[in-house]
Amino acid sequence: MKKAILAVLITGLVVTLGILGYEWFIATSKEKEVTIEKDDTKSLAVKINFDAGDLDIQGGSENWLDAIFEFKNKSAIPKVKYVKKQDKSVLTVKPKSKLFGMNRTNQLNHWDIQLTNTIPIELDVDMGVSKATLNLKGIQLNKLTIDGGVSDSTIDLGGELQNSFQGKIDIGVGRMTLLLPKQTGIKLSIDKGLGKLDLQDFIAQGNNVYINEAYDNSETSIELDVDIGVGSLKVDLVE
């Protein structure tokens, strides 16, 4: 009797592991497309809360948002919520549930998000454990907040700036490359712990404040408070 019960338990365990293994390593990847169409709102507050995987964000959408989510496990499907308000609507993208514990790095989870360039945006991104590329050129940023988590990321703010904005970046234990427009006034206030900072072509102002040559003469500016824990930051000025 005991042998029979043990055999049933072992069989059940094998079947369960087989199903999980199929989802993690063998199952064909799936895609979900999401669109938030334009309405008469005047600006957007966009919050993107990522868990683990590959994250790409860029501008150029003909809607408020066009996104493609690629996954194998259903737990990776995000929840997209849009709350309409006249002056500033709120758009949130976050996981429905956390990926499966220690095995989340083995799962396919890719968010490809495209935002509008046509109205001002307050953008707040939590990168989680990711490889992230944020190509924010052309997006009308009013405010930028980034939690770098444990990501290996590139944030591109190059190109012609439509309006000035302020932001905060927390790097934590990740690695980040920050691309900033050379022709725009840049002011960086950097709080560095044990992390590494690679900062060239900036002028030190004291109290961990740095500006570029265009800062005093540019009509537009980017002012960022940057907190580097044990991660690393490389800052490049680009055309």
N, C-alpha and C positions, 0 to 999 in steps of 0.2 A: 504493500500500500504506500509506504513511504517513498519507495522508488518511483511509483507511478506519479505521486504528487510532485516529486523532484523533477521528473521528466517534463511534466506540464509547465512547471515554473521556468525551466531552462528553455523550453520551446517558446514560451511567451516572451522571455527576455531576448532571445535570438530574433524573433519577429519584430519586436519593438526597436531593437538596434538596427535591424535591416531597414525599417521604415525611415528612421532618423538618418541613417547613412545615405539612403537614397535621396532624401531631401537635401542633405548637406553637400554631397559630392557628385551624384549622378543625375538627379532630376534636371530636366531642361529648364533653363531660365525663362522667366515670364516677365512681361512688361505691363505696366498700368500707366495710362496717359491721363493727365488731369489738366483742365483749363478753367481759369477764372476769368470770365469775360469782363470787358470794360463796362463801367456805368458812369454816373455823374459825380462820383466822389472826387475830392480835390487833392487828396494825398493818401499815402498808405503807410501803415506801421507793419512791417514784415518781420515775423519771428520764425527762424528756422532752427529747430532743435534736432541735431543729428546724433545718432548713436554710434555706429561703426560701419566702415566700408569706404566707398569713394563718393565724394561730394563735389559737384560742379555747379557753380552759380554764375550766370552772366546776364546781360541785358539784351534788349532787342526784341522782346515779345510784342506781338500785335495786340495781345490781351494784357490783363494785369499779371497773369501768370500762365505759362505753359510749362508743364513738367512731364518727364518720363521717369518712372521708377522701375528699376530692374531688380529682380529678386528671384531666389529659389524657394526660400521658406516664407510662408504666409505671415509669420511674425514680423517680417521686415517691411510689410506694407505700411506706409505712413498715413496719417490722418491729416487731411487738408481742410481747414476751417476758415470761412470768410464771413466777417461780421460787417455789414454795410452801415456806414455812417456818412452823413453829408460832407463833413469837412475832412475827416480822416478815418478811413476804414481800416480794419485790422485783419491781417492775413497770417495764419499760423500753419506751419508744417512741422509735424512731430511724429515719432513712432507711435503706433497703436500699442505696442508692447516692446519691452526690451528683448534684444536678441538673446539666444540661448547660452547664457553663462560663459564658460571658458571656451566654447566652440564657436563663438561669434566671428572670430577672425577667419574661420573656414567657410563662412557663408557669403554668397554673393549679395551685395547690397549697394546699389548705385543710384544716387539721386542726381538727375540732370535737370536743373531748375533755371528757367528763363523768366526774367522780370521785365516790366515795362520801362521804357526810357522817357515816357511822356508826362509823368507827374512826380512830385517830390516823394521820396521814400525814406523812412527811418528804418534802417536795417539792423537786425540783431541776430547774430549767428553763433550757435554753440556747436563746435565742430566734433566734439566727442573724440572717438578713436578713429582717425580717418586719414586718408590722403585727399587733400582738399585743394581745389583751384577756384578762386573767386576772381573772375574777370569782370570788374565793376566799372570799367570804362563806359561812359555814356549814360549810366544810371544817375538820376538826379538825387544824390544823397543829401538828406537834411541832417542825418546823424548816423554814426556807424558804431556798433558795439560788437566786439568779437571775443569769444572765449575759445582760445586755441586748443584747449584740452590736451590730448596726446597726439595731435595731428602733425603731419608733414605737409605744410601748406604754402601756397603762393597766393598773395593778394595783390591784384593789379589795379591801382587807382590812377594809372597814366591817362594821357589824353587831355583834351580841353575841358576844363572844369566850368560847369554852368553856374554854380553858386558855391559860396563858402560853406564849410560844415566842420563840426567838431566830432571827435570820436574817442573811444576807449578800446584798447586791445590788451587782453590778458593772455600771455603765451603759456604759462604753466610749465610743462615738461616737454613741449613739442618743439619743432623746428619751423621757422617761418621766414619766407622771403617777401619783403614788402617793396613794391614798385610804386614810386611816387612821381608826379609830373614835375619836371625840372623847371618849367616856366611858371609854375604856380607857387605862391608863398607857402612854405612848409614850416611848422613849428612842432617839435617833438619834445615832450616831457617824459623822461625815461627813468623808471625806478627798477634798478637791476639788482637781483639777488646774486645767486651763484651762477647765473646763466652767462651766455656769451653774446656780445654785441659787435657786429661788423657794420660800422657807420662811417661812410666816406663822403666828402664834398659837403659837409655841414660845418657850421660855425658854432662853437660852444659859447653859451651865454651865461654859464654858471648855474648852480643848483640843478644840474642834470637836464638843462634845457638846451636844445639845439635848433638852429634855423638854417635854411638854405639862402643863397645869395638873392633870390627873388622875393624873399619874405617882406622886405620893407617897401617894395615898389609894385607888387602884384595887386590887381584889383580883387582877386579871389585868393582864398587861403584854405589850407587844411591844418587843423590843430588836433594833435593826437596825444592822449595820455597812454603810455605804454608800460605795462608791468611785466617784467621778465623774471620768472621764478628760477628754475634750473634748466630752462630751455635755451634756445638760441634765436637771435634775430639778425637778419641781413637786410640792410636798407639800400636800395639803389634808386638814383634819380634817372628818369627816362624821358625821352622827348614826347 
